């Protein structure tokens, strides 16, 4: 009985957070891309200015 409750609880929470679980890798990748852009911004800017 307790096992069924635990499984039901896990399914319930997984269902509730399914969207967050799906989006979190995307959010992490997006954040990583933004951080990389910010860190490389002077380099990218210098490169763009050089090519302009």
N, CA, C and O atoms as a GROMACS GRO file, in nm:
protein
  208
    1UNK      N    1   0.084  -0.120   0.000
    1UNK     CA    2   0.000   0.000   0.000
    1UNK      C    3   0.088   0.125   0.000
    1UNK      O    4   0.066   0.217  -0.079
    2UNK      N    5   0.187   0.128   0.090
    2UNK     CA    6   0.276   0.244   0.099
    2UNK      C    7   0.353   0.262  -0.032
    2UNK      O    8   0.377   0.374  -0.076
    3UNK      N    9   0.390   0.149  -0.094
    3UNK     CA   10   0.464   0.153  -0.219
    3UNK      C   11   0.378   0.221  -0.327
    3UNK      O   12   0.428   0.305  -0.402
    4UNK      N   13   0.250   0.184  -0.333
    4UNK     CA   14   0.160   0.241  -0.433
    4UNK      C   15   0.146   0.392  -0.411
    4UNK      O   16   0.140   0.469  -0.507
    5UNK      N   17   0.141   0.433  -0.285
    5UNK     CA   18   0.130   0.575  -0.253
    5UNK      C   19   0.257   0.648  -0.299
    5UNK      O   20   0.249   0.757  -0.356
    6UNK      N   21   0.371   0.588  -0.273
    6UNK     CA   22   0.499   0.649  -0.311
    6UNK      C   23   0.508   0.662  -0.463
    6UNK      O   24   0.551   0.764  -0.515
    7UNK      N   25   0.467   0.557  -0.534
    7UNK     CA   26   0.470   0.559  -0.681
    7UNK      C   27   0.373   0.665  -0.733
    7UNK      O   28   0.406   0.742  -0.823
    8UNK      N   29   0.252   0.668  -0.674
    8UNK     CA   30   0.153   0.768  -0.715
    8UNK      C   31   0.205   0.909  -0.692
    8UNK      O   32   0.185   0.998  -0.775
    9UNK      N   33   0.271   0.928  -0.579
    9UNK     CA   34   0.329   1.058  -0.545
    9UNK      C   35   0.435   1.096  -0.648
    9UNK      O   36   0.438   1.210  -0.696
   10UNK      N   37   0.523   1.002  -0.682
   10UNK     CA   38   0.630   1.027  -0.779
   10UNK      C   39   0.570   1.063  -0.915
   10UNK      O   40   0.617   1.156  -0.980
   11UNK      N   41   0.468   0.988  -0.957
   11UNK     CA   42   0.404   1.014  -1.086
   11UNK      C   43   0.338   1.152  -1.085
   11UNK      O   44   0.347   1.227  -1.182
   12UNK      N   45   0.272   1.184  -0.974
   12UNK     CA   46   0.206   1.313  -0.960
   12UNK      C   47   0.305   1.429  -0.975
   12UNK      O   48   0.282   1.523  -1.050
   13UNK      N   49   0.416   1.420  -0.902
   13UNK     CA   50   0.515   1.528  -0.907
   13UNK      C   51   0.584   1.532  -1.042
   13UNK      O   52   0.613   1.641  -1.093
   14UNK      N   53   0.612   1.416  -1.101
   14UNK     CA   54   0.675   1.413  -1.233
   14UNK      C   55   0.583   1.480  -1.336
   14UNK      O   56   0.628   1.554  -1.423
   15UNK      N   57   0.453   1.452  -1.323
   15UNK     CA   58   0.356   1.511  -1.414
   15UNK      C   59   0.350   1.663  -1.394
   15UNK      O   60   0.345   1.739  -1.491
   16UNK      N   61   0.350   1.705  -1.268
   16UNK     CA   62   0.342   1.849  -1.239
   16UNK      C   63   0.465   1.923  -1.291
   16UNK      O   64   0.454   2.034  -1.342
   17UNK      N   65   0.582   1.860  -1.277
   17UNK     CA   66   0.706   1.928  -1.314
   17UNK      C   67   0.758   1.886  -1.452
   17UNK      O   68   0.870   1.919  -1.489
   18UNK      N   69   0.675   1.814  -1.528
   18UNK     CA   70   0.718   1.764  -1.658
   18UNK      C   71   0.764   1.880  -1.747
   18UNK      O   72   0.868   1.872  -1.811
   19UNK      N   73   0.685   1.986  -1.750
   19UNK     CA   74   0.721   2.100  -1.834
   19UNK      C   75   0.853   2.160  -1.790
   19UNK      O   76   0.937   2.196  -1.873
   20UNK      N   77   0.872   2.172  -1.660
   20UNK     CA   78   0.997   2.228  -1.607
   20UNK      C   79   1.114   2.137  -1.642
   20UNK      O   80   1.222   2.184  -1.676
   21UNK      N   81   1.093   2.004  -1.633
   21UNK     CA   82   1.200   1.910  -1.663
   21UNK      C   83   1.236   1.916  -1.811
   21UNK      O   84   1.353   1.900  -1.847
   22UNK      N   85   1.136   1.939  -1.896
   22UNK     CA   86   1.162   1.950  -2.039
   22UNK      C   87   1.232   2.081  -2.070
   22UNK      O   88   1.325   2.085  -2.151
   23UNK      N   89   1.189   2.189  -2.005
   23UNK     CA   90   1.242   2.321  -2.036
   23UNK      C   91   1.378   2.348  -1.972
   23UNK      O   92   1.456   2.427  -2.025
   24UNK      N   93   1.406   2.284  -1.858
   24UNK     CA   94   1.530   2.317  -1.789
   24UNK      C   95   1.656   2.293  -1.872
   24UNK      O   96   1.747   2.375  -1.867
   25UNK      N   97   1.666   2.182  -1.950
   25UNK     CA   98   1.786   2.169  -2.035
   25UNK      C   99   1.794   2.280  -2.138
   25UNK      O  100   1.903   2.331  -2.166
   26UNK      N  101   1.680   2.318  -2.194
   26UNK     CA  102   1.678   2.428  -2.292
   26UNK      C  103   1.719   2.558  -2.226
   26UNK      O  104   1.796   2.636  -2.282
   27UNK      N  105   1.666   2.582  -2.106
   27UNK     CA  106   1.700   2.704  -2.032
   27UNK      C  107   1.848   2.705  -1.998
   27UNK      O  108   1.914   2.809  -2.007
   28UNK      N  109   1.901   2.589  -1.960
   28UNK     CA  110   2.043   2.578  -1.925
   28UNK      C  111   2.130   2.608  -2.047
   28UNK      O  112   2.229   2.680  -2.037
   29UNK      N  113   2.091   2.550  -2.162
   29UNK     CA  114   2.167   2.574  -2.285
   29UNK      C  115   2.160   2.722  -2.324
   29UNK      O  116   2.261   2.781  -2.364
   30UNK      N  117   2.041   2.780  -2.312
   30UNK     CA  118   2.024   2.921  -2.347
   30UNK      C  119   2.108   3.009  -2.257
   30UNK      O  120   2.173   3.103  -2.303
   31UNK      N  121   2.106   2.978  -2.127
   31UNK     CA  122   2.185   3.055  -2.031
   31UNK      C  123   2.333   3.040  -2.061
   31UNK      O  124   2.408   3.138  -2.055
   32UNK      N  125   2.376   2.918  -2.093
   32UNK     CA  126   2.516   2.893  -2.127
   32UNK      C  127   2.557   2.973  -2.249
   32UNK      O  128   2.666   3.030  -2.253
   33UNK      N  129   2.468   2.978  -2.351
   33UNK     CA  130   2.497   3.054  -2.472
   33UNK      C  131   2.511   3.202  -2.441
   33UNK      O  132   2.601   3.269  -2.491
   34UNK      N  133   2.419   3.253  -2.356
   34UNK     CA  134   2.424   3.394  -2.318
   34UNK      C  135   2.553   3.425  -2.243
   34UNK      O  136   2.618   3.527  -2.268
   35UNK      N  137   2.590   3.337  -2.150
   35UNK     CA  138   2.713   3.358  -2.072
   35UNK      C  139   2.835   3.356  -2.164
   35UNK      O  140   2.925   3.439  -2.150
   36UNK      N  141   2.836   3.262  -2.258
   36UNK     CA  142   2.948   3.255  -2.352
   36UNK      C  143   2.956   3.382  -2.436
   36UNK      O  144   3.064   3.436  -2.459
   37UNK      N  145   2.838   3.429  -2.482
   37UNK     CA  146   2.835   3.553  -2.561
   37UNK      C  147   2.888   3.670  -2.481
   37UNK      O  148   2.968   3.750  -2.530
   38UNK      N  149   2.843   3.680  -2.355
   38UNK     CA  150   2.886   3.791  -2.270
   38UNK      C  151   3.036   3.784  -2.245
   38UNK      O  152   3.106   3.885  -2.247
   39UNK      N  153   3.086   3.663  -2.220
   39UNK     CA  154   3.229   3.647  -2.192
   39UNK      C  155   3.313   3.674  -2.316
   39UNK      O  156   3.424   3.726  -2.305
   40UNK      N  157   3.260   3.639  -2.434
   40UNK     CA  158   3.335   3.658  -2.558
   40UNK      C  159   3.301   3.787  -2.629
   40UNK      O  160   3.349   3.814  -2.739
   41UNK      N  161   3.215   3.870  -2.564
   41UNK     CA  162   3.166   3.990  -2.629
   41UNK      C  163   3.277   4.082  -2.680
   41UNK      O  164   3.270   4.124  -2.796
   42UNK      N  165   3.381   4.114  -2.601
   42UNK     CA  166   3.487   4.202  -2.652
   42UNK      C  167   3.556   4.142  -2.774
   42UNK      O  168   3.588   4.212  -2.870
   43UNK      N  169   3.577   4.011  -2.770
   43UNK     CA  170   3.642   3.940  -2.880
   43UNK      C  171   3.556   3.947  -3.005
   43UNK      O  172   3.604   3.978  -3.114
   44UNK      N  173   3.425   3.918  -2.988
   44UNK     CA  174   3.332   3.922  -3.100
   44UNK      C  175   3.322   4.064  -3.156
   44UNK      O  176   3.318   4.084  -3.277
   45UNK      N  177   3.318   4.160  -3.066
   45UNK     CA  178   3.306   4.300  -3.107
   45UNK      C  179   3.429   4.343  -3.187
   45UNK      O  180   3.418   4.410  -3.290
   46UNK      N  181   3.548   4.304  -3.138
   46UNK     CA  182   3.671   4.338  -3.207
   46UNK      C  183   3.675   4.271  -3.345
   46UNK      O  184   3.719   4.332  -3.442
   47UNK      N  185   3.629   4.147  -3.352
   47UNK     CA  186   3.626   4.074  -3.478
   47UNK      C  187   3.531   4.143  -3.575
   47UNK      O  188   3.565   4.162  -3.692
   48UNK      N  189   3.410   4.181  -3.526
   48UNK     CA  190   3.311   4.248  -3.611
   48UNK      C  191   3.365   4.382  -3.658
   48UNK      O  192   3.347   4.420  -3.774
   49UNK      N  193   3.431   4.456  -3.568
   49UNK     CA  194   3.483   4.587  -3.602
   49UNK      C  195   3.596   4.571  -3.706
   49UNK      O  196   3.611   4.654  -3.796
   50UNK      N  197   3.673   4.466  -3.691
   50UNK     CA  198   3.782   4.438  -3.783
   50UNK      C  199   3.731   4.408  -3.923
   50UNK      O  200   3.789   4.451  -4.022
   51UNK      N  201   3.620   4.334  -3.930
   51UNK     CA  202   3.563   4.295  -4.060
   51UNK      C  203   3.480   4.407  -4.121
   51UNK      O  204   3.461   4.410  -4.243
   52UNK      N  205   3.431   4.499  -4.040
   52UNK     CA  206   3.344   4.605  -4.091
   52UNK      C  207   3.421   4.699  -4.185
   52UNK      O  208   3.363   4.794  -4.237
   0.00000   0.00000   0.00000
